[in-house]
């Protein structure tokens, strides 16, 4: 079954872009993208990232072996490495708070 021109004219060039329709402002999408965008330029070596809602984003650098181990453990638990690391950090913070009597 032939595939057709796949958007090309007989001359082999792409079709000209269709006339643009007015773009509708999507407030939810705009605010989501704004929350993801860093407010200031961050030093690439810093661990602090941008915030989203009431959460702070951190960058975690692991040695290759630790990264592979984290991936394997996450796969065994049918979760993502990020979710597993977050769970561990939350558990440790809870433990630390109990040790301090909070």
Beta strands, then each sheet from edge to edge (+ up, - down):
strand 1: 48-52
strand 2: 55-58
sheet 1: 1+ 2-
end
